[in-house]
């Protein structure tokens, strides 16, 4: 048998691992068969270390949450906190819906998405509250005018400290789970959730203070004005800032380049800080009409913020279309090697056809539907993994990872086939 002959289609009669071990896929990152070492399970001490790290992280976040409750939310009062929480659900709901739309083509695990939101809503807020005052005192002259202090806090301290601690959540995700950020879209998704969580907690604080002042003055106009500005006009402000760091880290992760991690990560973080400073500094430079204070802000919003938001939205759409082209190209390569038929490739790259395939599998039971969903997600991971490997070089680990994914696809095919085949043939 020729060493360049393609393996049979997954699910066909085979001798081992879902394919003939004597055959080779010439287009895949490495040899399929006995050559690559199996994907080894981590050593026992490493598994315990991962478990201990996860427990420690959960306890740290829990401690931070308790700190927020004691130091921030309880002093507000239950009624004020509930009003602020309800109002803050509106902008965070808009952000989560947008993230769901971006992520649904190559969905990420719910656990890692939950971590991202928790870090933004709890971790980055607490670290900002703890370290922000020290940074402010370090950059503020002793005899500074109160206006200068406000300016330095809003335009220098807030962008630098907040964006740094939000981006720290992305770095931690890369350190402990690099495979979750495999490309620019993944980086944007996690950055958007971290920023959305940060804005959620920050909005609760803003809305609570505004509602408290409105109760004291007997005028609710100020509260609704803050809600309109932060909740409806600018739910994506923090998302836009932090998404740039996520975009840079995602590009570096796709290229698997340590130099790009530093270059693009720091570059995206710095650009996000600049946009954040521009946003916060607008209140100091926009001429305000005492009779119509919203007019100046709306002019700035339309001239500066709307174009930035539209530009970033267009970039995300382009990246999603690019991701679809990547998936089609890489899965077609596996298709030419015999792993997928052309119809299956079309199903895997089309959201509509994926849904149709899951509905067909559901008619054969919940297990068949779960098998179909797992097959689709595994195939997506296979295509994106191969695209990333092509930027670097194939290693025993990437070859073992490829074989592991192909074996999982074969197992899913067999499961679906066994559940959907008729018991008695006519």
C-alpha positions in Angstrom: 0.0 0.0 0.0 1.3 3.4 -0.9 2.5 5.6 2.0 0.7 8.5 0.4 -2.7 6.9 0.1 -5.4 8.8 2.0 -7.1 7.2 5.0 -10.6 5.9 4.6 -13.6 8.0 5.6 -14.2 8.0 9.4 -16.7 5.4 10.3 -15.7 2.9 7.6 -14.4 -0.5 8.6 -10.9 -0.1 10.0 -8.3 -1.9 11.9 -7.5 0.6 14.8 -8.4 4.0 16.0 -11.1 4.5 13.3 -8.6 4.1 10.4 -6.1 1.8 8.9 -2.8 2.4 10.8 -0.8 1.7 7.7 -2.3 4.7 5.8 -1.2 8.3 5.9 -3.0 11.6 5.5 -0.5 13.6 3.4 -2.4 16.9 4.0 -2.7 16.8 7.8 -0.2 18.3 10.2 1.3 14.9 10.9 1.1 11.2 10.3 -2.1 9.5 11.4 -1.5 6.1 12.9 1.1 4.5 15.1 3.8 7.1 14.8 2.5 9.9 16.9 2.6 9.2 20.6 -0.8 9.0 22.2 -2.2 12.1 23.9 -0.9 11.4 27.4 -2.9 12.1 30.5 -1.2 14.6 32.7 0.8 13.2 35.6 -1.0 12.7 38.9 0.8 15.7 40.5 -0.2 17.9 37.6 -3.8 16.9 37.8 -3.8 17.7 41.5 -2.1 21.0 40.8 -4.8 21.9 38.3 -7.5 20.9 40.7 -5.9 22.9 43.5 -5.5 25.9 41.2 -9.2 25.8 40.2 -10.3 25.5 43.9 -8.0 28.3 44.9 -9.3 30.5 42.1 -12.9 29.8 43.1 -12.1 30.6 46.7 -10.3 33.8 45.7 -13.3 35.0 43.6 -15.6 34.0 46.5 -13.6 36.1 48.9 -13.6 39.0 46.5 -17.4 38.7 46.2 -17.8 38.8 50.0 -15.5 41.9 50.1 -17.8 43.6 47.5 -20.9 42.7 49.5 -19.5 44.0 52.8 -17.7 47.1 51.6 -19.8 48.2 48.7 -23.3 46.7 48.3 -24.5 46.3 51.9 -23.8 50.0 52.8 -26.0 51.0 49.9 -29.1 49.3 51.4 -31.1 46.4 50.0 -33.7 48.6 48.2 -31.1 50.8 46.4 -29.0 47.8 45.5 -31.9 45.9 44.0 -32.9 49.0 41.9 -29.3 49.4 40.7 -29.0 45.7 40.0 -32.2 45.6 37.9 -31.1 48.7 35.9 -27.6 47.1 35.3 -29.2 44.0 33.9 -30.2 45.9 30.8 -26.8 46.9 29.4 -25.2 43.6 30.4 -28.0 41.7 28.7 -27.2 43.6 25.5 -23.5 42.7 25.8 -24.2 39.0 26.5 -26.5 38.8 23.5 -23.8 40.3 21.3 -21.2 37.9 22.7 -23.5 35.0 22.1 -23.9 36.0 18.5 -20.2 36.3 18.0 -19.4 33.1 19.7 -22.1 30.8 18.4 -20.2 29.9 15.2 -17.3 28.4 17.1 -18.7 28.1 20.6 -16.5 28.2 23.7 -17.1 26.0 26.8 -19.6 27.5 29.3 -17.1 27.1 32.2 -14.5 29.3 30.6 -17.1 31.8 29.6 -18.4 31.9 33.1 -14.9 32.4 34.4 -14.4 35.4 32.1 -17.6 37.1 33.3 -16.8 36.4 36.9 -13.3 37.8 36.6 -14.7 41.0 35.1 -17.6 41.4 37.5 -15.6 40.5 40.7 -11.9 40.0 40.2 -11.0 43.0 38.1 -13.4 45.3 40.2 -11.9 44.3 43.5 -8.3 44.6 42.3 -9.1 48.0 40.9 -10.7 49.1 44.2 -7.6 47.8 46.1 -4.8 49.1 43.9 -6.4 52.1 42.2 -6.0 54.5 45.1 -2.3 53.8 45.4 -1.8 54.5 41.7 -3.8 57.7 42.0 -1.7 58.9 44.9 1.5 58.1 43.0 0.6 60.2 40.0 -1.1 63.1 41.9 1.0 66.0 43.2 0.5 66.8 46.9 -0.9 70.3 46.4 -3.0 69.4 43.3 -6.2 71.3 42.7 -9.4 69.1 43.1 -10.1 69.4 39.4 -6.6 68.1 38.6 -7.1 65.2 40.9 -10.4 64.3 39.2 -8.8 64.6 35.8 -5.8 62.4 36.7 -8.2 59.8 38.3 -10.5 59.7 35.3 -8.1 60.1 32.4 -5.0 58.4 33.7 -5.7 56.1 36.7 -9.0 54.6 35.5 -7.8 53.6 31.9 -4.4 52.3 33.1 -5.6 50.4 36.2 -9.0 49.1 34.9 -7.7 48.0 31.5 -4.6 46.3 33.1 -6.7 44.2 35.6 -9.3 43.4 33.0 -6.6 42.1 30.6 -5.0 40.2 33.5 -8.0 37.9 33.3 -7.1 37.2 29.6 -3.5 36.5 30.6 -4.6 34.0 33.3 -6.8 32.3 30.8 -3.9 31.9 28.4 -1.6 30.6 31.1 -4.0 28.0 32.5 -6.0 27.2 29.4 -4.3 28.4 26.2 -6.5 26.2 24.0 -9.5 28.3 24.9 -8.1 31.3 23.0 -7.2 29.8 19.6 -7.8 32.9 17.4 -8.8 36.5 17.3 -12.5 35.8 17.7 -11.9 33.8 20.8 -9.8 36.7 22.3 -12.6 39.2 21.5 -15.3 36.9 23.0 -13.4 36.5 26.3 -12.4 40.1 26.5 -15.9 41.2 25.8 -17.3 39.1 28.6 -14.6 40.3 31.0 -15.4 43.9 30.1 -19.2 43.2 30.3 -18.8 41.8 33.8 -16.7 44.8 34.8 -19.3 47.2 33.4 -22.1 45.3 35.1 -20.7 45.8 38.6 -19.5 49.4 37.8 -23.0 50.2 36.5 -24.5 48.9 39.8 -22.3 51.4 41.7 -23.2 54.3 39.4 -26.9 53.5 39.3 -27.0 53.1 43.1 -25.3 56.4 43.8 -27.5 58.1 41.3 -30.7 56.6 42.7 -29.6 57.5 46.3 -29.1 61.1 45.2 -32.4 61.1 43.4 -34.1 59.9 46.6 -32.4 62.7 48.6 -33.4 65.4 46.1 -36.8 64.0 45.2 -35.9 64.3 41.5 -35.6 61.1 39.4 -34.4 62.9 36.3 -30.7 62.5 37.2 -31.1 58.7 37.7 -32.8 58.3 34.3 -30.2 60.4 32.6 -27.4 58.2 34.0 -29.3 55.1 33.0 -29.8 56.5 29.5 -26.1 57.4 29.1 -24.5 54.2 30.6 -27.3 51.7 30.1 -28.5 52.5 26.6 -26.0 54.7 24.8 -22.8 53.1 25.9 -23.2 49.4 26.9 -20.2 48.5 24.7 -17.8 51.2 25.9 -15.8 48.9 28.2 -16.2 46.1 25.6 -14.6 48.2 22.9 -11.6 49.1 25.1 -10.8 45.6 26.3 -11.6 43.9 23.0 -8.5 45.4 21.5 -6.2 43.5 24.0 -8.2 40.3 23.4 -7.8 40.8 19.6 -4.1 41.2 19.9 -3.7 38.1 22.2 -6.0 36.1 19.9 -3.9 36.8 16.8 -0.8 35.9 18.8 -2.4 32.6 20.0 -3.4 31.7 16.4 0.2 32.3 15.2 1.6 30.6 18.4 4.3 33.3 18.6 5.7 34.4 22.0 6.9 37.7 20.5 3.4 38.5 19.2 2.0 37.8 22.6 4.0 40.6 24.0 3.9 42.9 21.0 0.2 42.6 20.1 -1.0 42.1 23.6 0.7 45.2 24.9 -0.2 47.2 21.8 -3.9 46.2 22.1 -3.9 47.1 25.8 -2.3 50.5 25.2 -4.8 51.3 22.4 -7.6 50.3 24.7 -6.2 52.6 27.4 -6.1 55.5 24.9 -9.7 55.0 23.9 -10.7 54.7 27.6 -8.9 57.9 28.4 -10.6 59.6 25.4 -14.0 58.5 26.6 -13.4 59.6 30.2 -11.7 62.8 29.2 -14.6 63.9 27.2 -16.4 65.3 30.2 -13.5 67.7 30.8 -13.3 69.0 27.3 -16.9 69.0 25.9 -18.5 72.5 26.2 -21.6 72.1 28.3 -24.7 74.2 27.9 -26.2 74.6 31.4 -29.7 74.6 29.9 -29.1 71.5 27.9 -26.2 69.5 29.4 -26.9 66.4 27.3 -26.5 68.2 24.0 -22.7 68.3 24.2 -22.4 64.7 25.2 -24.6 63.6 22.4 -22.5 65.5 19.8 -19.4 63.9 21.1 -21.1 60.5 21.2 -22.1 60.8 17.5 -18.9 62.2 16.2 -16.4 60.0 18.2 -17.9 57.0 19.9 -20.3 55.9 17.2 -17.6 55.7 14.5 -15.3 53.7 16.9 -18.2 51.3 17.7 -19.1 50.8 14.0 -15.4 50.2 13.1 -15.0 47.6 15.8 -18.3 46.0 14.8 -17.2 45.8 11.2 -13.9 44.2 12.3 -15.7 41.5 14.3 -18.0 40.7 11.3 -14.9 40.4 9.0 -13.2 38.1 11.6 -16.3 35.9 11.7 -16.4 35.6 7.9 -12.7 34.9 8.0 -13.3 32.1 10.6 -15.9 30.5 8.3 -13.4 30.6 5.3 -10.7 29.0 7.5 -13.0 26.3 8.7 -14.2 25.5 5.2 -10.6 25.4 3.9 -9.2 23.2 6.6 -12.1 20.7 6.8 -12.1 20.5 3.0 -8.5 19.4 3.3 -9.5 16.6 5.6 -12.4 15.9 3.2 -10.0 15.4 0.3 -8.1 13.0 2.6 -11.3 11.0 3.0 -12.5 12.1 6.5 -15.5 14.1 5.4 -17.7 14.1 2.4 -18.4 17.4 0.6 -21.9 17.4 2.0 -20.6 17.0 5.5 -18.1 19.9 5.1 -21.0 22.1 4.0 -23.0 21.0 7.0 -20.1 21.8 9.4 -19.5 25.3 8.0 -23.2 26.3 7.9 -25.1 27.3 11.0 -28.4 26.5 9.4 -27.3 23.0 8.3 -25.7 22.3 11.7 -29.1 23.1 13.3 -30.8 20.8 10.7 -28.4 18.0 11.5 -29.0 18.4 15.3 -32.8 18.3 14.7 -32.4 15.1 12.7 -30.3 13.5 15.4 -32.8 14.6 18.1 -35.5 12.4 16.4 -33.3 9.5 17.4 -33.0 10.5 21.0 -31.2 12.9 23.3 -27.9 10.8 23.2 -27.8 11.0 19.4 -28.3 14.7 19.5 -25.5 15.1 22.0 -23.3 12.9 19.8 -24.1 15.1 16.8 -23.4 18.3 18.8 -20.1 16.9 20.0 -19.1 15.8 16.5 -19.7 19.3 15.2 -17.7 20.9 17.9 -14.9 18.4 17.6 -14.7 19.0 13.8 -14.6 22.8 14.4 -11.7 22.3 16.9 -10.0 20.1 14.4 -10.1 22.6 11.6 -9.0 25.6 13.8 -6.3 23.5 15.4 -4.9 22.6 12.0 -5.0 26.2 10.8 -3.1 27.3 13.9 -0.5 24.5 13.4 0.2 25.6 9.9 1.5 28.9 11.2 4.1 27.1 13.3 5.3 23.5 12.9 3.8 20.1 13.7 5.0 18.6 16.9 4.4 15.2 18.6 1.8 17.0 20.8 -0.1 18.6 17.9 -0.1 15.3 16.0 -1.4 13.5 19.1 -4.0 16.2 19.5 -5.1 15.8 15.9 -5.3 12.0 16.2 -7.3 12.4 19.4 -9.8 14.7 17.7 -10.2 12.4 14.7 -10.7 9.4 17.0 -13.4 11.4 18.8 -15.1 12.2 15.5 -15.0 8.5 14.6 -16.5 7.5 17.9 -19.3 10.1 17.5 -20.1 8.8 14.0 -20.4 5.2 15.3 -22.6 6.4 18.2 -24.9 8.3 15.9 -25.0 5.5 13.4 -25.8 2.9 16.0 -28.7 5.0 17.4 -30.1 6.0 14.0 -29.9 2.7 12.2 -33.1 0.6 12.1 -33.2 -2.4 14.4 -35.0 -4.6 11.8 -34.3 -4.1 8.1 -37.2 -4.5 5.7 
